[in-house]
Amino acid sequence: MDGLARLLWLDAPDEQLDQLPLEAFTADLAHWWANHQDSHHAFVADVDDHEVVGMAWAALLPRTPRPGATRRLAADIQTVFVMPQYRGQGIGSALVDAAAAYATQAGAARVTVHSGRKAVPVYERLGFASTPQLLQRPPDS
């Protein structure tokens, strides 16, 4: 939990870091995860079996049942982050592959990711593709 909280802390915008000390955030994350452990699964990369240097989350999302398919799932890869000094070594790709494979094995019919522009080529190399059927509506619409 400490390693995940530290990575989320490192990936947060500076203005959010003033909101809460790392120790308090770690406790909040532990509480949140206790309430979401059935739907959110963390994948971590560590070095020397103790320092967490990368993470990816797979969120499994139940979909409305259909006749003949009462247990439908979709999945979303979330919050992929690798510490800067460990980037470019395939860690992020391995984390995304592991999270996507887990989601598929759990029964997800599709795995999506919401990416920043710079990471799009990485996700495309990993088999993700843009599709005109997946649309977004901004919150201020």
DSSP file (Angstrom, degrees, kcal/mol; ACC not computed):
  #  RESIDUE AA STRUCTURE BP1 BP2  ACC     N-H-->O    O-->H-N    N-H-->O    O-->H-N    TCO  KAPPA ALPHA  PHI   PSI    X-CA   Y-CA   Z-CA
    1    1 A M     >        0   0    0      0, 0.0     4,-2.7     0, 0.0     5,-0.2   0.000 360.0 360.0 360.0 -40.3    0.0    0.0    0.0
    2    2 A D  H  >  +     0   0    0      1,-0.2     4,-2.3     2,-0.2     5,-0.1   0.916 360.0  48.7 -61.2 -42.2    2.8    2.4    0.8
    3    3 A G  H  > S+     0   0    0      2,-0.2     4,-2.1     1,-0.2    -1,-0.2   0.906 112.4  47.4 -65.9 -42.0    4.4    1.9   -2.6
    4    4 A L  H  > S+     0   0    0      2,-0.2     4,-2.6     1,-0.2     5,-0.2   0.925 112.5  49.6 -63.8 -44.4    1.2    2.4   -4.5
    5    5 A A  H  X S+     0   0    0     -4,-2.7     4,-2.3     1,-0.2    -2,-0.2   0.904 109.8  51.7 -61.8 -41.0    0.4    5.5   -2.5
    6    6 A R  H  X S+     0   0    0     -4,-2.3     4,-2.5    -5,-0.2    -1,-0.2   0.912 110.7  47.5 -63.5 -42.4    3.9    6.9   -3.1
    7    7 A L  H  X S+     0   0    0     -4,-2.1     4,-1.8     2,-0.2    -2,-0.2   0.922 112.4  48.6 -65.6 -42.8    3.5    6.3   -6.9
    8    8 A L  H  < S+     0   0    0     -4,-2.6     4,-0.5     1,-0.2    -1,-0.2   0.883 111.9  51.2 -61.6 -37.0    0.1    8.0   -6.9
    9    9 A W  H >< S+     0   0    0     -4,-2.3     3,-1.0    -5,-0.2    -2,-0.2   0.920 109.7  48.7 -64.0 -45.8    1.6   10.9   -4.9
   10   10 A L  H 3< S+     0   0    0     -4,-2.5    -1,-0.2     1,-0.2    -2,-0.2   0.798 112.1  50.2 -65.8 -28.4    4.5   11.2   -7.4
   11   11 A D  T 3< S+     0   0    0     -4,-1.8    -1,-0.2    -5,-0.2    -2,-0.2   0.483  91.2 102.3 -88.5  -4.5    2.0   11.2  -10.3
   12   12 A A  S <  S-     0   0    0     -3,-1.0     5,-0.1    -4,-0.5     2,-0.0  -0.508  81.9-102.3 -83.3 147.4   -0.3   13.9   -8.8
   13   13 A P    >>  -     0   0    0      0, 0.0     3,-1.6     0, 0.0     4,-1.0  -0.374  35.5-113.8 -61.7 146.7   -0.3   17.5   -9.9
   14   14 A D  H >> S+     0   0    0      1,-0.3     4,-0.7     2,-0.2     3,-0.7   0.841 113.9  60.0 -53.8 -38.7    1.6   19.8   -7.5
   15   15 A E  H 34 S+     0   0    0      1,-0.3     3,-0.3     2,-0.2    -1,-0.3   0.778 103.1  52.6 -65.7 -24.2   -1.6   21.7   -6.4
   16   16 A Q  H X4 S+     0   0    0     -3,-1.6     3,-1.4     1,-0.2     4,-0.5   0.759  96.3  67.8 -79.6 -23.9   -3.1   18.4   -5.2
   17   17 A L  H X< S+     0   0    0     -4,-1.0     3,-0.5    -3,-0.7    -1,-0.2   0.757  91.5  61.4 -68.6 -23.5   -0.1   17.6   -3.0
   18   18 A D  T 3< S+     0   0    0     -4,-0.7    -1,-0.3    -3,-0.3    -2,-0.1   0.626  91.1  72.0 -75.2 -11.9   -0.9   20.5   -0.7
   19   19 A Q  T <  S+     0   0    0     -3,-1.4    -1,-0.2     1,-0.2    -2,-0.2   0.835 109.9   2.6 -73.0 -34.2   -4.3   18.9    0.1
   20   20 A L  S <  S-     0   0    0     -3,-0.5    -1,-0.2    -4,-0.5     5,-0.0  -0.989  74.0-108.5-158.3 135.4   -3.1   16.0    2.3
   21   21 A P     >  -     0   0    0      0, 0.0     4,-2.4     0, 0.0     3,-0.3  -0.329  38.9-110.7 -65.3 155.4    0.2   14.6    3.7
   22   22 A L  H  > S+     0   0    0      1,-0.2     4,-2.6     2,-0.2     5,-0.2   0.872 117.1  54.5 -55.9 -41.2    1.4   11.4    2.1
   23   23 A E  H  > S+     0   0    0      1,-0.2     4,-1.7     2,-0.2    -1,-0.2   0.899 110.0  46.1 -63.2 -40.5    0.8    9.4    5.3
   24   24 A A  H  > S+     0   0    0     -3,-0.3     4,-2.3     2,-0.2    -1,-0.2   0.888 112.0  51.5 -68.7 -38.6   -2.9   10.5    5.4
   25   25 A F  H  X S+     0   0    0     -4,-2.4     4,-3.0     2,-0.2    -2,-0.2   0.901 105.8  55.5 -64.0 -39.5   -3.3    9.8    1.7
   26   26 A T  H  X S+     0   0    0     -4,-2.6     4,-2.2     1,-0.2    -1,-0.2   0.912 109.1  47.0 -58.7 -43.1   -1.9    6.3    2.2
   27   27 A A  H  X S+     0   0    0     -4,-1.7     4,-2.2     2,-0.2    -1,-0.2   0.907 112.1  50.0 -65.3 -41.7   -4.6    5.7    4.8
   28   28 A D  H  X S+     0   0    0     -4,-2.3     4,-2.8     2,-0.2    -2,-0.2   0.909 110.6  50.2 -62.8 -41.9   -7.3    7.1    2.5
   29   29 A L  H  X S+     0   0    0     -4,-3.0     4,-3.0     2,-0.2     5,-0.2   0.911 109.4  50.9 -63.2 -42.8   -6.0    4.8   -0.3
   30   30 A A  H  X S+     0   0    0     -4,-2.2     4,-2.0    -5,-0.2    -1,-0.2   0.914 112.4  46.6 -61.5 -42.8   -6.1    1.8    1.9
   31   31 A H  H  X S+     0   0    0     -4,-2.2     4,-1.3     2,-0.2    -2,-0.2   0.927 113.5  48.7 -64.5 -45.5   -9.7    2.6    3.0
   32   32 A W  H >X S+     0   0    0     -4,-2.8     4,-0.7     1,-0.2     3,-0.5   0.933 111.9  48.6 -59.9 -46.7  -10.8    3.2   -0.7
   33   33 A W  H >X S+     0   0    0     -4,-3.0     4,-0.8     1,-0.3     3,-0.8   0.859 104.3  59.1 -66.3 -34.5   -9.2    0.0   -1.9
   34   34 A A  H 3< S+     0   0    0     -4,-2.0     3,-0.3     1,-0.3    -1,-0.3   0.856 110.5  44.2 -59.5 -33.3  -10.9   -2.0    0.9
   35   35 A N  H << S+     0   0    0     -4,-1.3    -1,-0.3    -3,-0.5    -2,-0.2   0.561 123.3  35.3 -87.0  -8.9  -14.2   -0.8   -0.5
   36   36 A H  H XX S+     0   0    0     -3,-0.8     4,-2.6    -4,-0.7     3,-1.2   0.185  75.6 115.2-128.6  15.3  -13.2   -1.4   -4.2
   37   37 A Q  T 3< S+     0   0    0     -4,-0.8    -3,-0.1    -3,-0.3    -2,-0.1   0.729  76.1  57.4 -65.7 -20.0  -11.1   -4.5   -4.1
   38   38 A D  T 34 S+     0   0    0      1,-0.1    -1,-0.3    -4,-0.1     3,-0.1   0.756 119.6  28.1 -78.1 -23.7  -13.7   -6.5   -6.1
   39   39 A S  T <4 S+     0   0    0     -3,-1.2    21,-3.2     1,-0.2     2,-0.5   0.682 115.0  58.2-111.0 -22.2  -13.6   -4.1   -9.0
   40   40 A H  E  <  -A   59   0A   0     -4,-2.6     2,-0.5    19,-0.2    19,-0.2  -0.949  58.9-174.6-120.6 125.6  -10.1   -2.5   -8.9
   41   41 A H  E     -A   58   0A   0     17,-2.4    17,-2.6    -2,-0.5     2,-0.3  -0.970  12.7-147.1-124.3 125.9   -6.9   -4.6   -9.2
   42   42 A A  E     -A   57   0A   0     -2,-0.5     2,-0.4    15,-0.2    15,-0.2  -0.723   7.5-165.4 -96.0 140.3   -3.4   -3.2   -8.9
   43   43 A F  E     -A   56   0A   0     13,-2.8    13,-1.9    -2,-0.3     2,-0.3  -0.990  15.4-171.3-121.1 131.1   -0.4   -4.5  -10.8
   44   44 A V  E     -A   55   0A   0     -2,-0.4     2,-0.4    11,-0.2    11,-0.2  -0.893  19.8-150.3-127.1 153.1    3.0   -3.4   -9.6
   45   45 A A  E     -A   54   0A   0      9,-2.2     8,-3.0    -2,-0.3     9,-1.4  -0.980  23.9-177.4-115.8 132.7    6.6   -3.6  -10.7
   46   46 A D  E     -A   52   0A   0     -2,-0.4     2,-0.4     6,-0.3     6,-0.2  -0.914  18.2-142.4-129.0 159.8    9.3   -3.7   -8.0
   47   47 A V  E >> S+A   51   0A   0      4,-2.2     4,-2.1    -2,-0.3     3,-2.0  -0.927  85.5   5.5-117.2 145.2   13.0   -3.7   -7.9
   48   48 A D  T 34 S-     0   0    0     -2,-0.4    -1,-0.2     1,-0.3     0, 0.0   0.767 119.7 -79.9  54.8  26.8   15.1   -5.6   -5.4
   49   49 A D  T 34 S+     0   0    0      1,-0.1    -1,-0.3     2,-0.1     3,-0.1   0.706 126.3  57.7  57.3  23.7   11.8   -7.1   -4.1
   50   50 A H  T <4 S+     0   0    0     -3,-2.0     2,-0.7     1,-0.2    -2,-0.2   0.543  79.5  75.1-150.0 -27.1   11.0   -4.0   -2.1
   51   51 A E  E  <  -A   47   0A   0     -4,-2.1    -4,-2.2   -48,-0.0     2,-0.5  -0.850  65.5-144.6-101.4 116.2   10.8   -0.8   -4.0
   52   52 A V  E     +A   46   0A   0     -2,-0.7    -6,-0.3    -6,-0.2     3,-0.1  -0.655  27.1 167.5 -76.5 121.4    7.6   -0.3   -6.1
   53   53 A V  E     +     0   0A   0     -8,-3.0    30,-3.0    -2,-0.5     2,-0.3   0.491  58.0  22.7-115.8  -7.9    8.6    1.5   -9.2
   54   54 A G  E     -AB  45  82A   0     -9,-1.4    -9,-2.2    28,-0.2     2,-0.3  -0.995  57.3-175.9-157.6 156.0    5.5    1.1  -11.5
   55   55 A M  E     -AB  44  81A   0     26,-2.6    26,-2.3    -2,-0.3     2,-0.3  -0.989   8.6-177.7-150.6 156.9    1.8    0.4  -11.4
   56   56 A A  E     -A   43   0A   0    -13,-1.9   -13,-2.8    -2,-0.3     2,-0.4  -0.951  17.2-148.2-149.6 144.7   -1.2   -0.1  -13.5
   57   57 A W  E     -AB  42  78A   0     21,-2.6    21,-3.0    -2,-0.3     2,-0.5  -0.915   1.0-154.8-116.0 141.9   -4.8   -0.6  -12.4
   58   58 A A  E     -AB  41  77A   0    -17,-2.6   -17,-2.4    -2,-0.4     2,-0.6  -0.977   9.8-162.4-113.5 119.4   -7.5   -2.7  -14.0
   59   59 A A  E     -AB  40  76A   0     17,-2.8    17,-2.1    -2,-0.5     2,-0.6  -0.907   6.8-152.5-102.6 119.5  -11.0   -1.6  -13.2
   60   60 A L  E     - B   0  75A   0    -21,-3.2    15,-0.2    -2,-0.6    -2,-0.0  -0.817  12.5-164.9 -93.4 125.2  -13.6   -4.3  -14.0
   61   61 A L  E     - B   0  74A   0     13,-3.5    13,-2.3    -2,-0.6     2,-0.1  -0.937  15.1-132.5-118.1 116.6  -17.0   -2.7  -14.7
   62   62 A P  E     - B   0  73A   0      0, 0.0     2,-0.3     0, 0.0    11,-0.2  -0.409  23.4-152.2 -65.8 141.0  -20.2   -4.7  -14.8
   63   63 A R  E     - B   0  72A   0      9,-2.7     9,-0.6    -2,-0.1     3,-0.1  -0.756  31.5 -81.6-110.0 160.0  -22.4   -4.2  -17.8
   64   64 A T        -     0   0    0     -2,-0.3    -1,-0.1     1,-0.1     7,-0.1  -0.355  55.2-108.8 -59.5 132.3  -26.1   -4.5  -18.1
   65   65 A P        -     0   0    0      0, 0.0     5,-0.2     0, 0.0    -1,-0.1  -0.245  32.7-162.1 -62.5 152.8  -27.1   -8.1  -18.6
   66   66 A R  B >   -D   69   0B   0      3,-2.3     3,-2.8    -3,-0.1     2,-0.1  -0.910  39.6 -76.7-127.4 157.7  -28.4   -9.3  -22.0
   67   67 A P  T 3  S+     0   0    0      0, 0.0     0, 0.0     0, 0.0     0, 0.0  -0.360 123.8  10.3 -55.5 127.1  -30.4  -12.4  -22.8
   68   68 A G  T 3  S+     0   0    0     -2,-0.1     2,-0.2     1,-0.0     0, 0.0   0.388 124.7  69.2  82.5  -4.2  -27.9  -15.2  -22.8
   69   69 A A  B <   +D   66   0B   0     -3,-2.8    -3,-2.3     1,-0.1     3,-0.2  -0.608  49.4 155.3-144.3  78.0  -25.2  -13.1  -21.3
   70   70 A T        +     0   0    0     -5,-0.2     2,-0.6     1,-0.2    -1,-0.1   0.662  69.4  54.0 -84.7 -15.6  -26.1  -12.2  -17.7
   71   71 A R  S    S+     0   0    0     -5,-0.1     2,-0.4    -7,-0.1    -1,-0.2  -0.802  71.6 164.5-120.5  90.7  -22.6  -11.6  -16.5
   72   72 A R  E     -B   63   0A   0     -2,-0.6    -9,-2.7    -9,-0.6     2,-0.4  -0.870  11.1-174.4-109.2 139.1  -21.0   -9.0  -18.8
   73   73 A L  E     -Bc  62 108A   0     34,-0.6    36,-2.7    -2,-0.4    37,-0.5  -0.967  13.3-172.5-131.1 147.0  -17.9   -7.1  -18.0
   74   74 A A  E     -B   61   0A   0    -13,-2.3   -13,-3.5    -2,-0.4     2,-0.3  -0.875  18.0-150.2-121.7 163.2  -15.9   -4.3  -19.5
   75   75 A A  E     -Bc  60 111A   0     35,-1.9    37,-2.7    -2,-0.3     2,-0.4  -0.976   8.1-159.6-137.4 151.3  -12.5   -3.2  -18.2
   76   76 A D  E     -Bc  59 112A   0    -17,-2.1   -17,-2.8    -2,-0.3     2,-0.5  -0.997  16.3-138.5-131.0 127.8  -10.6    0.0  -18.1
   77   77 A I  E     -Bc  58 113A   0     35,-3.2    37,-0.7    -2,-0.4     2,-0.3  -0.748  36.0-176.9 -82.3 129.6   -6.8    0.3  -17.6
   78   78 A Q  E     +B   57   0A   0    -21,-3.0   -21,-2.6    -2,-0.5    37,-0.0  -0.924  42.2   5.7-132.5 152.3   -6.2    3.2  -15.2
   79   79 A T  E     -     0   0A   0     -2,-0.3     2,-0.5     1,-0.2    -1,-0.2   0.862  62.8-177.6  49.6  56.5   -3.4    5.1  -13.6
   80   80 A V  E     +     0   0A   0    -24,-0.2     2,-0.3    -3,-0.1   -24,-0.2  -0.752  13.3 161.5 -83.3 126.9   -0.4    3.6  -15.3
   81   81 A F  E     -B   55   0A   0    -26,-2.3   -26,-2.6    -2,-0.5     2,-0.4  -0.979  21.9-175.3-151.5 134.0    2.8    5.2  -13.9
   82   82 A V  E     -B   54   0A   0     -2,-0.3   -28,-0.2   -28,-0.2     5,-0.1  -0.997  40.9-103.3-127.1 134.8    6.4    4.2  -13.9
   83   83 A M    >   -     0   0    0    -30,-3.0     3,-2.5    -2,-0.4     4,-0.4  -0.290  37.3-115.5 -55.5 139.0    9.0    6.3  -12.0
   84   84 A P  G >  S+     0   0    0      0, 0.0     3,-1.4     0, 0.0    -1,-0.1   0.821 112.4  56.6 -50.8 -40.6   11.0    8.4  -14.5
   85   85 A Q  G 3  S+     0   0    0      1,-0.3    -2,-0.1     3,-0.0     0, 0.0   0.610 109.5  47.6 -71.4  -8.9   14.3    6.7  -13.9
   86   86 A Y  G X  S+     0   0    0     -3,-2.5     3,-0.7   -33,-0.2     5,-0.4   0.352  86.6 114.1-109.7   2.8   12.8    3.3  -14.8
   87   87 A R  T <   +     0   0    0     -3,-1.4    -4,-0.0    -4,-0.4     0, 0.0  -0.336  65.0  37.0 -73.3 157.1   11.0    4.4  -18.0
   88   88 A G  T 3  S+     0   0    0     -2,-0.0    -1,-0.2     1,-0.0    -3,-0.0   0.590  89.7  97.2  80.3  10.8   12.0    3.0  -21.4
   89   89 A Q  S <  S-     0   0    0     -3,-0.7    -2,-0.1     0, 0.0    -1,-0.0   0.294 102.3-102.1-112.7   6.9   12.7   -0.5  -20.0
   90   90 A G  S  > S+     0   0    0      3,-0.0     4,-2.2    -4,-0.0     5,-0.2   0.506  87.2 122.3  87.2   4.3    9.4   -2.1  -20.9
   91   91 A I  H  > S+     0   0    0     -5,-0.4     4,-2.4     2,-0.2     5,-0.2   0.946  74.8  46.2 -66.4 -48.4    8.0   -1.9  -17.3
   92   92 A G  H  > S+     0   0    0      1,-0.2     4,-2.6     2,-0.2     5,-0.2   0.909 113.1  50.4 -61.1 -42.2    4.9    0.1  -18.3
   93   93 A S  H  > S+     0   0    0      1,-0.2     4,-2.7     2,-0.2    -1,-0.2   0.914 110.6  49.3 -61.8 -42.9    4.2   -2.2  -21.2
   94   94 A A  H  X S+     0   0    0     -4,-2.2     4,-2.3     2,-0.2    -1,-0.2   0.890 111.3  49.7 -64.6 -38.7    4.5   -5.3  -19.0
   95   95 A L  H  X S+     0   0    0     -4,-2.4     4,-2.6     2,-0.2    -2,-0.2   0.926 112.5  46.4 -65.3 -44.8    2.2   -3.8  -16.4
   96   96 A V  H  X S+     0   0    0     -4,-2.6     4,-2.8     2,-0.2     5,-0.2   0.922 112.4  50.8 -64.1 -43.6   -0.5   -2.9  -19.1
   97   97 A D  H  X S+     0   0    0     -4,-2.7     4,-2.6    -5,-0.2    -1,-0.2   0.920 112.1  47.4 -58.9 -44.0   -0.2   -6.4  -20.6
   98   98 A A  H  X S+     0   0    0     -4,-2.3     4,-2.3     2,-0.2    -2,-0.2   0.923 113.9  46.5 -64.8 -44.5   -0.6   -8.0  -17.2
   99   99 A A  H  X S+     0   0    0     -4,-2.6     4,-2.2     2,-0.2    -2,-0.2   0.911 114.7  46.9 -64.9 -42.4   -3.6   -5.8  -16.3
  100  100 A A  H  X S+     0   0    0     -4,-2.8     4,-2.5     2,-0.2    -2,-0.2   0.899 111.9  50.4 -67.1 -40.9   -5.3   -6.4  -19.7
  101  101 A A  H  X S+     0   0    0     -4,-2.6     4,-2.6    -5,-0.2    -2,-0.2   0.909 110.3  50.5 -63.7 -41.2   -4.7  -10.1  -19.6
  102  102 A Y  H  X S+     0   0    0     -4,-2.3     4,-2.0     2,-0.2    -2,-0.2   0.938 110.8  49.0 -60.1 -46.8   -6.2  -10.2  -16.1
  103  103 A A  H  <>S+     0   0    0     -4,-2.2     5,-2.5     1,-0.2     4,-0.5   0.909 112.3  47.9 -61.3 -42.7   -9.3   -8.3  -17.3
  104  104 A T  H ><5S+     0   0    0     -4,-2.5     3,-1.3     1,-0.2    -1,-0.2   0.917 111.4  49.8 -65.0 -43.2   -9.7  -10.6  -20.3
  105  105 A Q  H 3<5S+     0   0    0     -4,-2.6    -1,-0.2     1,-0.3    -2,-0.2   0.812 105.5  58.4 -65.3 -29.1   -9.3  -13.7  -18.2
  106  106 A A  T 3<5S-     0   0    0     -4,-2.0    -1,-0.3    -5,-0.2    -2,-0.2   0.609 129.0 -97.6 -75.5 -10.8  -11.9  -12.3  -15.8
  107  107 A G  T < 5 +     0   0    0     -3,-1.3   -34,-0.6    -4,-0.5     2,-0.2   0.536  64.7 160.3 109.9   8.9  -14.4  -12.2  -18.7
  108  108 A A  E   < -c   73   0A   0     -5,-2.5    -1,-0.3    -6,-0.2   -34,-0.2  -0.459  30.8-154.6 -66.7 130.3  -14.1   -8.6  -19.9
  109  109 A A  E    S+     0   0A   0    -36,-2.7     2,-0.3    -2,-0.2   -35,-0.2   0.748  79.2  12.7 -75.6 -24.6  -15.4   -8.3  -23.5
  110  110 A R  E     -     0   0A   0    -37,-0.5   -35,-1.9    -7,-0.1     2,-0.5  -0.992  62.6-149.5-150.1 153.2  -13.3   -5.2  -24.0
  111  111 A V  E     -c   75   0A   0     -2,-0.3     2,-0.2   -37,-0.2   -35,-0.2  -0.994  21.9-174.8-125.2 124.0  -10.5   -3.4  -22.3
  112  112 A T  E     -c   76   0A   0    -37,-2.7   -35,-3.2    -2,-0.5     2,-0.3  -0.713   9.0-164.3-113.6 165.5  -10.2    0.4  -22.8
  113  113 A V  E     -c   77   0A   0     -2,-0.2     2,-0.7   -37,-0.2   -35,-0.1  -0.980  15.6-145.2-147.5 140.3   -7.7    3.0  -21.7
  114  114 A H        -     0   0    0    -37,-0.7     2,-0.3    -2,-0.3    -2,-0.0  -0.936  36.8-172.3-104.5 111.6   -7.9    6.8  -21.5
  115  115 A S        -     0   0    0     -2,-0.7     2,-0.2   -37,-0.0    -2,-0.0  -0.724  27.8-119.1-113.0 151.9   -4.5    7.9  -22.4
  116  116 A G    >>  -     0   0    0     -2,-0.3     3,-0.9     1,-0.1     4,-0.7  -0.496  43.1-104.9 -74.0 159.1   -2.5   11.1  -22.5
  117  117 A R  G >4 S+     0   0    0      1,-0.3     3,-1.0     2,-0.2    -1,-0.1   0.870 117.6  55.6 -57.0 -41.6   -1.3   12.1  -26.0
  118  118 A K  G 34 S+     0   0    0      1,-0.2     4,-0.3     2,-0.1    -1,-0.3   0.784 107.9  49.2 -66.3 -26.0    2.3   11.1  -25.5
  119  119 A A  G X> S+     0   0    0     -3,-0.9     4,-2.1     1,-0.2     3,-0.5   0.560  82.6  93.5 -91.0  -8.3    1.4    7.5  -24.5
  120  120 A V  H <X S+     0   0    0     -3,-1.0     4,-2.5    -4,-0.7     5,-0.2   0.907  84.4  51.2 -53.5 -47.6   -1.0    6.8  -27.4
  121  121 A P  H 3> S+     0   0    0      0, 0.0     4,-2.1     0, 0.0    -1,-0.2   0.862 108.2  53.5 -60.4 -33.2    1.8    5.1  -29.5
  122  122 A V  H <> S+     0   0    0     -3,-0.5     4,-1.2    -4,-0.3    -2,-0.2   0.946 110.9  45.2 -64.1 -47.9    2.7    2.9  -26.6
  123  123 A Y  H  <>S+     0   0    0     -4,-2.1     5,-2.5     1,-0.2     3,-0.2   0.877 110.6  54.1 -65.3 -36.8   -0.9    1.7  -26.2
  124  124 A E  H ><5S+     0   0    0     -4,-2.5     3,-1.6    -5,-0.2    -1,-0.2   0.906 105.8  52.9 -63.5 -39.7   -1.2    1.2  -30.0
  125  125 A R  H 3<5S+     0   0    0     -4,-2.1    -1,-0.2     1,-0.3    -2,-0.2   0.793 106.0  55.9 -62.9 -26.6    2.0   -1.0  -29.9
  126  126 A L  T 3<5S-     0   0    0     -4,-1.2    -1,-0.3    -3,-0.2    -2,-0.2   0.359 130.3 -93.8 -88.9   5.4    0.2   -3.0  -27.2
  127  127 A G  T < 5S+     0   0    0     -3,-1.6     2,-0.2     1,-0.3    -3,-0.2   0.434  80.4 135.0 101.5  -0.2   -2.8   -3.7  -29.4
  128  128 A F      < -     0   0    0     -5,-2.5    -1,-0.3    -6,-0.1     2,-0.3  -0.578  31.5-172.8 -79.1 146.1   -5.1   -0.9  -28.4
  129  129 A A        -     0   0    0     -2,-0.2     2,-0.1     2,-0.0    -5,-0.0  -0.989  25.9-112.0-139.4 147.9   -6.8    1.0  -31.2
  130  130 A S        -     0   0    0     -2,-0.3     3,-0.0     2,-0.0     0, 0.0  -0.472  34.9-169.3 -72.3 150.3   -9.0    4.0  -31.5
  131  131 A T    >   -     0   0    0      3,-0.2     3,-1.1    -2,-0.1    -2,-0.0  -0.997  29.7-138.3-143.8 138.6  -12.6    3.4  -32.5
  132  132 A P  T 3  S+     0   0    0      0, 0.0    -1,-0.1     0, 0.0    -2,-0.0   0.653 101.2  67.3 -70.1 -12.2  -15.4    5.7  -33.6
  133  133 A Q  T 3  S+     0   0    0      1,-0.1     2,-0.8     2,-0.0    -3,-0.0   0.700  84.6  76.3 -81.6 -17.9  -17.8    3.7  -31.5
  134  134 A L    <   +     0   0    0     -3,-1.1     2,-0.3     2,-0.0    -3,-0.2  -0.833  68.6 175.2 -96.8 109.0  -16.2    4.8  -28.2
  135  135 A L        -     0   0    0     -2,-0.8     2,-0.4     2,-0.0    -2,-0.0  -0.758  18.4-151.5-115.3 157.3  -17.3    8.3  -27.5
  136  136 A Q        -     0   0    0     -2,-0.3    -2,-0.0     2,-0.0     0, 0.0  -0.953   3.0-153.6-127.2 148.6  -16.8   10.7  -24.6
  137  137 A R        -     0   0    0     -2,-0.4    -2,-0.0     2,-0.0     4,-0.0  -0.980  23.7-128.0-120.6 120.3  -18.9   13.6  -23.4
  138  138 A P    >   -     0   0    0      0, 0.0     3,-1.8     0, 0.0    -2,-0.0  -0.314  23.6-115.9 -63.6 149.9  -17.1   16.4  -21.5
  139  139 A P  T 3  S+     0   0    0      0, 0.0    -2,-0.0     0, 0.0     0, 0.0   0.750 111.3  58.1 -61.7 -24.6  -18.5   17.2  -18.1
  140  140 A D  T 3         0   0    0      1,-0.2    -3,-0.0     0, 0.0     0, 0.0   0.283 360.0 360.0 -91.0  13.3  -19.5   20.8  -19.1
  141  141 A S    <         0   0    0     -3,-1.8    -1,-0.2    -4,-0.0     0, 0.0   0.454 360.0 360.0 -84.0 360.0  -21.7   19.6  -22.0
